[in-house]
Amino acid sequence: MSTSAPSPSSTALATEFTGAGMLCLVAMLNHVALTGGRITVSLTALQLGLSTFIVGGLVALFAVIPMLMSVRAGQWIDRIGVRRPLNLGNALVVIGTVIPFLVHDELALLFAAFSIGIGFMLHQVATQDVLGHAEPTRRLRNFSWLSLTLAASGFSGPLIAGLAIDHVGSRMAFGILTLGPLLALAGLRRLQPALRAVDTAMEPAARQVMRPRATELLKLPPLRRVLMVNTILSGAWDTHLFVVPLYGVAIGLSATTIGTILATFALGTFLIRLALPVIQKRVTSWALVRVSTVIAVLVFLLYPWFSSLTVLMPLSFVLGLALGSCQPSMLSLLHQHTPHGRAAEAVGLRLALINASQVSLPLAFGALGAIVGIAPLFWAYATALSVGGWANRNPPQDAEPPSP
């Protein structure tokens, strides 16, 4: 690690926060509202007779506004601390789920997408900032816990929303989704003393220093590499979720079958994160990222050659294992190579890049698929992953080598 850009973990704050497990559960409860909210907003909009174009715009709002605001949010968190942004973000998620429960119309759905998207973005940046302020081993453990809980909520959120819509209607679905962030607020209340200690331990003088633009972070080679690789791997995740349904329809698979294929991907991400604490003791972060990239390339190359469920499900599962193993390592590396006092800003920049890919990839692949078909989309992203892997052939040295 460069001496000119010390990690946040080098500060006295490193060992002070003891509520990492509770904070991960709080993040999971808010993430259930986000993942379930996307499904509920889109299906409710269709029930209200809105066009598919408007539905797409509503869903895009979950990512577009956070994409534009996440860097500024990170700078704000670096300046004022984490406690207020965590509380505000959680409150916005509560408001975003309760409004369409109380007022069931198009404007309420617009407000829900806006409020939940911004609220979760604020909460996520602040949460990752807190969890990253730790010594290397504990930091990697923190992000493993966070990734595991988010994998669980990523699977359960849409499931809860779908079951609720089918059995009690979309209005009550929003009411049920409100329970998660409300419980999260109760959890945050218990964490207030620990979060206040985190803010107090941060150097007040460092918050007031005039800092350069966020793009200056991209001039740091190790950090630039982390952000590039993270964006490519996150794009692989989004590409899979977007292209597999298109491919399934093209080869005549039912909606249930397509859902089953995607569910095996989610299962893979969850199971690999259960095993990550053991794996990370034996494999360095960059080595894990390289192996995952190679596996993802092979899966994307193989996908279009098969139409049998008995092959597509294992491919989806293996891809889930590969991509699910990367997030804790990438988050840990991000904090490792970020200059002191700018951790939340770097997290915000990472989220801006991820949200940009979530908005642009479906639009680009949707247009390209109409011209060249679905199979080349898999191969195109396999090429992008290969380029990213080649650029990562000589990564910076890990600051946290595996334990003997």
Phi, psi and omega per residue, in radians:
M1 nan 2.364 -3.079
S2 -1.147 2.431 3.093
T3 -1.294 -0.329 -3.141
S4 -1.437 -0.250 -3.133
A5 -2.365 1.239 -3.077
P6 -1.087 2.577 3.117
S7 -1.255 2.669 3.026
P8 -0.989 -0.442 -3.113
S9 -1.214 -0.184 -3.139
S10 -1.405 -0.142 -3.100
T11 -1.454 2.967 3.118
A12 -1.176 -0.239 -3.118
L13 -1.260 -0.251 -2.913
A14 -0.906 -0.727 -3.023
T15 -1.912 0.214 -2.981
E16 -1.529 -0.564 -3.050
F17 -1.449 2.117 -3.054
T18 -1.968 0.090 -3.092
G19 -1.815 0.539 -3.055
A20 -1.062 -0.750 -3.131
G21 -1.079 -0.803 3.118
M22 -1.103 -0.708 -3.133
L23 -1.135 -0.628 3.090
C24 -1.140 -0.688 3.086
L25 -1.144 -0.682 3.079
V26 -1.073 -0.758 3.099
A27 -1.085 -0.691 3.136
M28 -1.082 -0.766 -3.124
L29 -1.115 -0.653 3.071
N30 -1.247 -0.596 -3.132
H31 -1.202 -0.576 3.036
V32 -1.011 -0.727 3.121
A33 -1.147 -0.641 3.130
L34 -1.193 -0.938 -3.072
T35 -1.190 -0.691 3.069
G36 -1.251 -0.578 -3.139
G37 -1.138 -0.660 3.104
R38 -1.022 -0.845 -3.131
I39 -1.122 -0.781 -3.072
T40 -1.173 -0.696 3.105
V41 -1.099 -0.807 -3.087
S42 -1.169 -0.772 -3.132
L43 -1.213 -0.643 3.091
T44 -1.131 -0.717 3.114
A45 -1.063 -0.707 3.095
L46 -1.150 -0.685 3.097
Q47 -1.109 -0.542 3.126
L48 -1.421 -0.008 3.075
G49 1.508 0.270 3.121
L50 -1.311 2.668 -3.119
S51 -1.246 2.792 3.112
T52 -1.106 -0.520 3.098
F53 -1.117 -0.779 3.135
I54 -1.184 -0.679 3.092
V55 -1.052 -0.766 3.101
G56 -1.073 -0.671 3.106
G57 -1.137 -0.690 3.109
L58 -1.102 -0.777 3.138
V59 -1.158 -0.655 3.130
A60 -1.103 -0.519 3.138
L61 -1.045 -0.513 3.102
F62 -1.036 -0.522 -3.086
A63 -1.897 -0.557 -3.021
V64 -1.142 -0.867 -3.105
I65 -1.123 -0.812 3.051
P66 -1.035 -0.596 3.102
M67 -1.045 -0.706 -3.100
L68 -1.367 -0.420 -2.998
M69 -1.885 -0.213 -2.932
S70 -1.164 -0.626 3.132
V71 -1.164 -0.804 3.085
R72 -1.068 -0.677 3.113
A73 -1.089 -0.728 3.108
G74 -1.096 -0.721 3.104
Q75 -1.115 -0.695 3.120
W76 -1.110 -0.736 3.137
I77 -1.159 -0.708 3.068
D78 -1.040 -0.553 -3.061
R79 -1.449 -0.714 -3.015
I80 -1.878 -0.195 -3.084
G81 1.777 -3.102 -2.952
V82 -1.774 -0.390 -2.960
R83 -1.119 -0.901 -3.110
R84 -1.133 -0.770 3.083
P85 -1.069 -0.652 3.090
L86 -1.078 -0.818 -3.136
N87 -1.123 -0.769 -3.132
L88 -1.135 -0.778 3.135
G89 -1.056 -0.776 3.122
N90 -1.101 -0.732 3.137
A91 -1.101 -0.677 3.118
L92 -1.131 -0.645 3.098
V93 -1.143 -0.727 3.083
V94 -1.030 -0.846 -3.116
I95 -1.085 -0.714 -3.114
G96 -1.133 -0.484 3.104
T97 -1.556 -0.536 -3.057
V98 -1.421 -0.528 -3.106
I99 -1.061 -0.875 3.125
P100 -1.223 -0.252 2.994
F101 -1.278 -0.648 -3.120
L102 -1.463 -0.700 -3.096
V103 -2.202 1.880 -2.971
H104 -1.734 1.335 3.108
D105 -2.526 -3.100 -3.054
E106 -1.099 -0.722 -3.130
L107 -1.113 -0.647 3.109
A108 -1.129 -0.660 3.108
L109 -1.153 -0.705 3.086
L110 -1.050 -0.801 3.137
F111 -1.134 -0.652 3.140
A112 -1.093 -0.828 -3.139
A113 -1.079 -0.751 -3.133
F114 -1.128 -0.848 -3.023
S115 -1.258 -0.785 3.140
I116 -1.141 -0.751 -3.130
G117 -1.058 -0.866 -3.139
I118 -1.177 -0.744 -3.106
G119 -1.071 -0.809 -3.132
F120 -1.192 -0.613 3.095
M121 -1.049 -0.839 3.101
L122 -1.023 -0.807 -3.113
H123 -1.112 -0.713 -3.097
Q124 -1.181 -0.771 3.141
V125 -1.083 -0.802 -3.128
A126 -1.154 -0.697 3.135
T127 -1.098 -0.816 -3.136
Q128 -1.165 -0.545 3.078
D129 -1.129 -0.810 3.136
V130 -1.090 -0.841 -3.066
L131 -1.180 -0.441 -3.138
G132 -1.383 -0.297 3.122
H133 -1.472 1.368 -3.122
A134 -2.754 2.843 3.063
E135 -1.172 2.755 -2.909
P136 -0.913 -0.801 -3.100
T137 -1.127 -0.797 3.140
R138 -1.181 -0.623 3.131
R139 -1.086 -0.793 3.132
L140 -1.139 -0.646 3.070
R141 -1.118 -0.755 3.124
N142 -1.010 -0.805 -3.104
F143 -1.271 -0.459 3.024
S144 -1.153 -0.755 3.080
W145 -1.070 -0.789 -3.117
L146 -1.081 -0.789 -3.129
S147 -1.119 -0.653 3.127
L148 -1.147 -0.797 -3.131
T149 -1.163 -0.650 3.127
L150 -1.246 -0.524 3.042
A151 -1.134 -0.695 3.114
A152 -1.134 -0.760 -3.129
S153 -1.284 -0.514 3.083
G154 -1.137 -0.516 3.082
F155 -1.465 -0.742 -3.004
S156 -1.393 -0.533 -3.112
G157 -1.007 -0.990 3.104
P158 -1.086 -0.598 3.140
L159 -1.136 -0.803 3.114
I160 -1.064 -0.780 -3.125
A161 -1.097 -0.785 -3.125
G162 -1.104 -0.794 3.125
L163 -1.103 -0.717 -3.123
A164 -1.138 -0.743 -3.129
I165 -1.107 -0.749 -3.104
D166 -1.180 -0.594 -2.981
H167 -1.789 -0.553 -3.093
V168 -2.243 -0.001 3.093
G169 1.654 2.830 -3.037
S170 -1.215 -0.598 3.129
R171 -1.078 -0.838 3.132
M172 -1.189 -0.461 3.094
A173 -1.072 -0.729 3.083
F174 -1.118 -0.675 3.101
G175 -1.080 -0.720 3.119
I176 -1.161 -0.713 3.129
L177 -1.131 -0.437 3.115
T178 -1.150 -0.452 -3.086
L179 -1.090 -0.630 -3.121
G180 -1.058 -1.025 3.126
P181 -1.125 -0.465 3.056
L182 -1.153 -0.753 3.050
L183 -1.113 -0.625 3.115
A184 -1.103 -0.679 3.087
L185 -1.054 -0.668 3.097
A186 -1.133 -0.697 3.084
G187 -1.124 -0.710 3.109
L188 -1.103 -0.608 3.127
R189 -1.061 -0.696 3.107
R190 -1.195 -0.458 -3.106
L191 -1.542 -0.080 -3.048
Q192 -0.952 -0.802 3.125
P193 -1.049 -0.740 3.140
A194 -1.166 -0.691 3.131
L195 -1.209 -0.640 3.083
R196 -1.112 -0.653 3.095
A197 -1.152 -0.639 3.084
V198 -1.065 -0.833 -3.124
D199 -1.140 -0.668 3.134
T200 -1.166 -0.632 -3.097
A201 -1.242 -0.414 3.107
M202 -1.169 2.533 -3.093
E203 -1.251 1.952 -3.097
P204 -1.016 -0.637 -3.104
A205 -1.118 -0.618 -3.093
A206 -1.161 -0.450 -3.105
R207 -1.269 -0.431 -3.025
Q208 -1.658 -0.107 -3.097
V209 -1.217 2.351 3.080
M210 -1.159 2.142 -3.061
R211 -1.905 2.726 3.116
P212 -1.240 3.088 3.139
R213 -1.110 2.754 3.126
A214 -1.082 -0.533 -3.140
T215 -1.139 -0.302 3.073
E216 -1.115 -0.475 3.102
L217 -1.092 -0.533 -3.127
L218 -1.241 -0.211 3.102
K219 -1.435 -0.126 3.079
L220 -1.534 1.931 -3.010
P221 -0.930 -0.818 -3.131
P222 -1.100 -0.744 -3.127
L223 -1.188 -0.685 3.103
R224 -1.053 -0.694 -3.139
R225 -1.178 -0.734 3.109
V226 -1.037 -0.814 -3.117
L227 -1.140 -0.683 -3.140
M228 -1.127 -0.875 -3.110
V229 -1.128 -0.710 3.131
N230 -1.080 -0.722 -3.138
T231 -1.146 -0.716 3.140
I232 -1.139 -0.753 -3.139
L233 -1.203 -0.677 3.064
S234 -1.129 -0.642 3.084
G235 -1.106 -0.592 3.086
A236 -1.108 -0.694 3.092
W237 -1.063 -0.878 -3.117
D238 -1.154 -0.651 3.125
T239 -1.080 -0.755 3.133
H240 -1.077 -0.812 -3.115
L241 -1.155 -0.464 -3.108
F242 -1.570 -0.735 -2.997
V243 -1.437 -0.600 -3.108
V244 -1.024 -0.781 3.065
P245 -1.042 -0.680 3.104
L246 -1.116 -0.757 3.138
Y247 -1.145 -0.727 3.135
G248 -1.059 -0.748 3.096
V249 -1.113 -0.708 -3.105
A250 -1.105 -0.570 -3.118
I251 -1.742 0.149 3.007
G252 1.490 0.392 3.108
L253 -1.401 2.610 3.104
S254 -1.345 2.886 3.120
A255 -1.096 -0.652 3.116
T256 -1.114 -0.712 3.137
T257 -1.151 -0.737 3.110
I258 -1.100 -0.755 3.103
G259 -1.073 -0.635 3.112
T260 -1.139 -0.706 3.108
I261 -1.088 -0.780 3.133
L262 -1.185 -0.569 3.120
A263 -1.154 -0.608 3.103
T264 -1.177 -0.542 3.045
F265 -1.110 -0.833 3.128
A266 -1.075 -0.667 3.104
L267 -1.101 -0.707 3.105
G268 -1.079 -0.760 3.135
T269 -1.111 -0.639 -3.128
F270 -1.232 -0.795 -3.078
L271 -1.173 -0.680 -3.128
I272 -1.157 -0.541 3.131
R273 -1.309 -0.405 2.976
L274 -1.167 -0.614 -3.087
A275 -1.549 -0.197 -3.035
L276 -1.010 -0.710 3.139
P277 -0.965 -0.614 3.100
V278 -1.317 -0.756 -3.114
I279 -1.098 -0.737 -3.060
Q280 -1.210 -0.259 3.051
K281 -1.355 -0.267 -3.043
R282 -2.063 -0.281 -3.058
V283 -2.267 2.355 3.110
T284 -1.252 2.817 -3.082
S285 -1.050 -0.826 -3.091
W286 -1.198 -0.610 3.081
A287 -1.115 -0.704 3.105
L288 -1.109 -0.707 3.118
V289 -1.128 -0.732 -3.131
R290 -1.117 -0.790 3.130
V291 -1.085 -0.750 -3.141
S292 -1.090 -0.688 3.127
T293 -1.113 -0.764 3.129
V294 -1.074 -0.784 3.137
I295 -1.090 -0.751 -3.137
A296 -1.098 -0.698 3.104
V297 -1.046 -0.819 -3.114
L298 -1.091 -0.729 -3.129
V299 -1.128 -0.763 3.136
F300 -1.138 -0.591 3.096
L301 -1.206 -0.595 -3.059
L302 -1.449 -0.542 -3.008
Y303 -0.804 -0.950 -2.993
P304 -1.200 -0.147 -3.110
W305 -1.519 -0.069 -3.046
F306 -2.279 2.600 3.087
S307 -2.273 0.011 -3.125
S308 -1.506 2.397 3.130
L309 -1.079 -0.566 -3.119
T310 -1.189 -0.296 3.064
V311 -1.774 -0.732 -3.080
L312 -1.137 -0.651 3.129
M313 -1.118 -0.837 3.075
P314 -1.071 -0.654 3.099
L315 -1.093 -0.755 3.122
S316 -1.118 -0.716 3.140
F317 -1.105 -0.789 -3.136
V318 -1.124 -0.692 3.091
L319 -1.113 -0.675 3.066
G320 -1.072 -0.717 3.074
L321 -1.050 -0.780 -3.074
A322 -1.177 -0.925 -3.070
L323 -1.276 -0.546 3.135
G324 -1.203 -0.363 -3.117
S325 -1.419 -0.210 -2.954
C326 -1.554 -0.594 -2.954
Q327 -1.026 -0.815 3.122
P328 -1.037 -0.718 3.135
S329 -1.129 -0.736 -3.121
M330 -1.163 -0.692 3.107
L331 -1.143 -0.700 3.116
S332 -1.145 -0.745 3.115
L333 -1.138 -0.625 3.117
L334 -1.032 -0.814 3.132
H335 -1.224 -0.573 3.140
Q336 -1.062 -0.697 -3.003
H337 -1.811 0.131 3.136
T338 -1.541 2.380 3.082
P339 -1.036 2.601 -3.132
H340 -1.012 2.355 3.101
G341 1.519 0.014 -3.103
R342 -2.231 0.385 -3.071
A343 -1.096 -0.837 -3.125
A344 -1.124 -0.624 3.100
E345 -1.093 -0.732 3.117
A346 -1.144 -0.692 3.069
V347 -1.085 -0.723 3.095
G348 -1.093 -0.695 3.098
L349 -1.120 -0.713 3.090
R350 -1.049 -0.810 -3.139
L351 -1.127 -0.628 3.103
A352 -1.082 -0.740 3.133
L353 -1.170 -0.719 3.130
I354 -1.141 -0.788 3.140
N355 -1.133 -0.594 3.085
A356 -1.095 -0.703 3.114
S357 -1.207 -0.602 3.120
Q358 -1.167 -0.479 3.106
V359 -1.499 -0.763 -2.983
S360 -1.423 -0.656 -3.065
L361 -1.092 -0.834 3.104
P362 -1.055 -0.673 3.119
L363 -1.133 -0.811 -3.108
A364 -1.171 -0.808 -3.110
F365 -1.239 -0.528 3.072
G366 -1.113 -0.765 3.115
A367 -1.202 -0.741 -3.118
L368 -1.180 -0.674 -3.136
G369 -1.104 -0.566 3.115
A370 -1.171 -0.379 -3.086
I371 -1.683 -0.842 -2.991
V372 -1.895 -0.105 -3.099
G373 1.679 3.131 -3.014
I374 -1.510 -0.729 -3.057
A375 -0.957 -0.781 -3.142
P376 -1.055 -0.361 3.121
L377 -1.160 -0.710 3.067
F378 -1.071 -0.812 -3.087
W379 -1.182 -0.597 3.112
A380 -1.096 -0.745 -3.128
Y381 -1.333 -0.470 3.000
A382 -1.071 -0.660 3.086
T383 -1.142 -0.756 3.114
A384 -1.071 -0.728 3.104
L385 -1.123 -0.669 3.124
S386 -1.117 -0.739 3.102
V387 -1.090 -0.759 3.105
G388 -1.096 -0.707 3.099
G389 -1.127 -0.681 3.116
W390 -1.142 -0.719 3.115
A391 -1.139 -0.383 -3.098
N392 -1.726 0.324 -3.046
R393 -1.213 -0.435 3.090
N394 -2.233 1.274 -3.055
P395 -1.292 2.869 3.048
P396 -1.076 2.715 3.132
Q397 -1.203 2.410 3.072
D398 -1.157 2.484 3.016
A399 -1.493 -0.263 -3.118
E400 -2.135 1.395 3.119
P401 -1.123 2.711 3.137
P402 -1.081 2.610 -3.128
S403 -1.234 2.585 3.131
P404 -1.176 nan nan
